[in-house]
């Protein structure tokens, strides 16, 4: 059964509302800070898996809507990236970039090593490494064909999609529990600080806005987002195959950064951060919901036991690295906990998962401006560049 764009949107909204309802009613998800889109989307994915197993029926959702929501989210990150704010990232931002690059290297070395130990072609360790876990479905699809040609392996595309699916699910699941352990360690209790504030404070934590959202500033914000999406897609198509080739969401983010900072410096117009936040978070939540409810979990049945071993060990590696390295290096404080949850998100899944992980924590324990300044930019921009550079190095080494 195939759903069109409107049916997909309606179904996704209902699934997301279901996620909010389940998290509100089930204390386990609240206690371990599992994001609502992950709860609702994965619940429906399991229901559809059971339906497929028992009746053979499968549902197919409109993929363009998921892509559009992802691009809106990344464009909103760009529109929120005022250079004056980015300067505040300073040394912690660079430290987190170095941490991320170090982990990508470790993830690939670990994947290749375990693949050799279980008797697989080392290239399978790359597929079950940063190609799909840090890179996600897009990077997995992009590299699958190349790996098939270089290493004469079979089923690379199917394996990449299955590994990326595993990572997307686990990235949204482990962030909350990891943060829970660290919160207990520092004895940090839930706060009502956010609820008591009349106005929100930071992007993706509901930024401060002295202007109410109305039709005009929503249209203005939509116009900027649309320019980001159109320009990002144009650059992506134009530079495909060149040394400047980057995923379209990176270009959307980059154009957003340019628009925000040009407007800020050459005009008196003030970007309504609250409107950007509302539209960006809407894109984030719908993207995650559609991505998870669209998971064909029966694909995971095709994972060879050796590859599944690699993925499970990679999950353990992410948990250990974030708890004992990311948390400590970033300061062993509340901001470091939120950063750690975000690192869990894009270390296994994707940047939207990272942001959702962090939101689940800050909604309950209070804001972390440092984390929301660093993680979206690093996860959306630096990670993709670093990952592709390291993948090329490892592919050349194995070849």
N, C-alpha and C positions, 0 to 999 in steps of 0.2 A: 504494500500500500504506500503510495507516494503522496506526501504533503506538499502543497504549494507554499509560496512565501507567506501568504496571509494565515493559512492554517498552521504553518510552523511557528509564526509569531504568537498566535493565540495559544497554541499548545505550550510554547516555552514560557509564556507569562503565567499560565496556570501551574506549570511545574515549579516555577520560581516561587509562586505564592505557597505552593505545597511545602517547599523547602523552609520558608519562613515559619509556617505552621508547625512542622515537625520539630524544628530547632526550639521553638517556643514551648512545645509540650514535652520534649524529651530532654531531661537534664544532662544526659551523657554528652550530647552534641554541644550544649552550652558550656559544660564544664571543660570540655577539651577543645573549645573554640573552633569547631568545624564550620566552614562557611556555608551559608544557606544554599547557594547555587550548587555546591558540591553534594550536599545532602539530598536536595530535591532531584537534581539531574541523575545522580548515581542510583537513587531509589527507582526512578523510572527506567533506567537502563537495565537494572536487575529484573524488573517486571517484564520488560520487553524481551529479555533473554529467556525468561521462563515461558513466555508466550511463543517465542520462536521454537523453543525446544519441544513444547507440547503440541503445537499446531503447525509449525513450519512457517507461520506468518511473520513477516518482518516489515517494519515501518522505515520509510526513507524520507528524510527531511531536506528542505531546500538549503543547500550549502551556501548560497550567496549571502543569505541573511547572517549566518555565523561570521563569515569573512567581513561583512560590513560592520558588524558590532565590534569586532576585534580592531579594525582600522579606526573606528570612532574612538575607542579607548586609547589607542596609542597617539592619535592626533591630539586628544585632550591632554595627554602627558606633555606633549610639545607646547601646547598653548599655555600650560601652567608654568613652563620653565623660564621664568624671568632670570636673566643672567645675574641680577643682584641677589636673587635667592640662591642660585647655584654657587655663588662665591661662598655662601655660608657652609656649603658641603666641605670645601677645603680639604684638609688632610684626611678626615674620615672617609670622604668620597674616594680618594685615591687609594687608601688602604683597602677599602671594600672592593675596588676594581682589581687590585693585586690578589686579594683573597679569592675572588671569583676566577681569575685566570689560573691561579694555583690549583684550585679544585677541578677545573676542566682538565688540566694536565693529569692530575691524580685519577680522575674518573676514567680517562682513556687508558692510562697505564694499568689500572686495576682491572678494567674490562678485558683488555688484551691478555693480561696474566692469567685471569680466571678462565678465559676461553681456552688457552693453551693447556691449563691444568685438567679441564674436563674433556679435552680431546677435540676441540672445535678449531676451525680455521680462525686465526687471530682477528680477521676482519669482522667476524661476528661479535667480537668484543667491542669493536668500534661502534657497531650498530646498537649494541646494548650499552653503549657508553654515552659520550656527550652528543653524538649525532642525533639521538632520539630523546635522551633524558634531559639534557640541557637545551637541545635544539628544537624538540617537539616534532609534530607531524610534518611541518613545512620543510625543515632541514632534513628530516628522515627521508621524505619523498625526493628531495633534490639530490641527495647523495646515493640513494639506493641503486639507481641505474649505473652510476659511475663505478660503484663497488662491484656490481655484477660483471661489468666489462673488465675491470682490473684484476679481480680475484676469481673469476669464473664460479661464483657461488649462485645457488638457486634460491628463489623465493625471497630475495632481499627486500623487495617492496612490501610484501605481506608481513614479513618479519619486522620491518621498520615501523609499519603502522601499528602492529600489535605492541611493540616495545613502547612506542610513544603513548599509546592508550594506557598501558600500565603506569607509565610515569605521570600522566595527567591526573589519574585517579589517586595514586599514592602521594603525589606532591600536595594535593589538597587535603589529604588525610593526616599526614604525619606532622605538618607544621603546628597544628594546635596542641597535640600531646607533647611535642618537644618543648613548646613554650610553657605548657602547664608545669612540667618538671622544673624548668628554670624559674618560673614565677614562685613556686613553692620554695625553691632554694633561697631566693631573696626575700621570701615572706611578703610578697606584694599582694595586696588585697584589691578586690574590685572597687572602683570609685564611681561616684555620681557626678564627677566634675563636668563631664560632657553634657549631662542632662541639665545641669544648672546654668550652663552658658547660654546667653540669649542668642549669640551668634557663633557659628563654627569658626575654626581657626586655620586649617591648612588644607591644601589640595588633597583630595581623596580622604580627608578627615573632615570634610565640609568647610571650605575656606571662608575666611572673613569676607563679608560683602556689605558695604554700606548702601547698596542698591538692591531693591527688591527685584525678584525675578518677575518680568512681565513679558508680554508678547514681543515687544521690540527687542529687548536684549537677548531673548531666546533666539529670535531670528538672526540677530547679529552673530551670536555664537554659532548657530547652525551654518551660517554663511562661511565663517572661518573654518569650521570643521570640513565643510564640503570642498573648500579650496584645498585643504590639506589632502583630502582623499583623492581628488582629481589630479592634483599636482604630483602626489606620491605615486599614483598608478602610472602617470605619464613618464616620470623619471625611471620607474622600475622597468617599463617596457623599452624605453630608449637605451638603457644601460645594460640590459640583459645580455649576458655573454661576455661583457667587458670586465676588466679588473676592478671596476667600480660597482659591479653587480652586488646589490644588497636586497633583502626581502622588502616588499612594498610597505610593510608597516614601519620599517626604519625610516624610509623616505617620508612617510606621512608625519612621523614624529619630528623629523628634521625640519620640514616645512613649517610645522606648528611652532617650533622654537624660533625660526626666522620671523614669522608673522608676529608673534608675541613681542619680540624684542624690537622690531622695527616700529611697530605701532606705539610701543611704550616710549621710544626715544624721539620720534619725529612728529608726534601728535599729542593732543591733550586727551585723546580717547582712553578710557580706562576699561580694560578687559574685565568683564564680570566673572570673577573666579567662581562664584557660587553657581552661575549658569553652566560654566565649563565643568565643574564638579558634578552637577546633577546629570548632565548628558554623558559625561565620561563614565560615571558609575553605572548609569543605565546600560551603556554599551558593555561594560565589564561584566555585569551580572547576567545579561542576556547571552553574551558570548559563552561564558562558562556553562550556563544552563543548557544551551543548544549543543555545545561540544560534548557535554557529559550524557545528555539524554540521547544523543546520536551514536553513542558508543555501541558498536556491535561486539558485545562481550564474547560471543562465540568465536571471534577471531583469536582470543587468547588461548582457546583450546588447541590451536595449531602450534603454540610455542613448544619447541623441543624442551625436554626436561633440563638439558644443559643450559639453554638460554635462560630459562626460568630461574635457575640457580644463580646465574650472573645478575639478573635483575633484583633478586631478593638480597644478594650480597651488596649490590649497588645501593639499595635502600638503606641497609645497615651503615654503609659508608657515609651516606649523606647525613644520617642521624648523628653518627659519631663526630664527623667533621664539623657540623654546625654547632653541636653542643660543646665540644672541647676546643675548637679552633675559632670559629666565627664569633661565638659568644665572648670568649676571653679576649681575643684580639680587638674586638670592637668596644671593649670597655667593661664587660661584666656587670652591666646595669640594665635598667628597664629598656632603654633604647636598643641595647644590644640584643635583648630578648626578641623585640619586634623585628629587628634586622635578621635574626636567626630564623624566625618563622618565615620571613620573606625568602631567605636563601633556600630553605627547604622547598618552597614553592617553585622557584625557577631552576633549582638544582635537579629536580626530577620532572617538573611539569612545564610551566610557562610563566611569563611575567604576570598575566592576569591572575593566575593562581596564587602567585606571591603576594599581590596586592590584596586579594580576598583573604588570605591567611592573616595578613597584618590587620585588616579591618576587623576581623572577628575578635582579635585581641584588644585593639584600641577601643572598640565599641564598649567593652566591658571594663577595661583597666585604665582607660585614659589615653590621651593623645601622645604620639611620638613623632614630633615634627622632623627630627633628624632621620628617622627611618623612612618616612614618606617622601623626604627630599632625595634620599640616596637610592633606594631600591628601584623605583620606577625607571629612573634614568639609566642606572647600571643594567638592570634586567632587560630593558628595551633596546638599548643602544650598544653599550660596551660588550655585553655578553655575546651578542650575535657576531660582532666583529672578531672578538677573541676566539670564539668557538670555531668559526670558519678557518681562521689562521691555523689553529692547532690541529683541526681535522686534516687540513692539507698536509701539515708536517707529518702526522702519523700515517696517513695514506702513503706518502712518499717513502717513509721509513719501511713500511710493510711491503711495499712493492719492490 
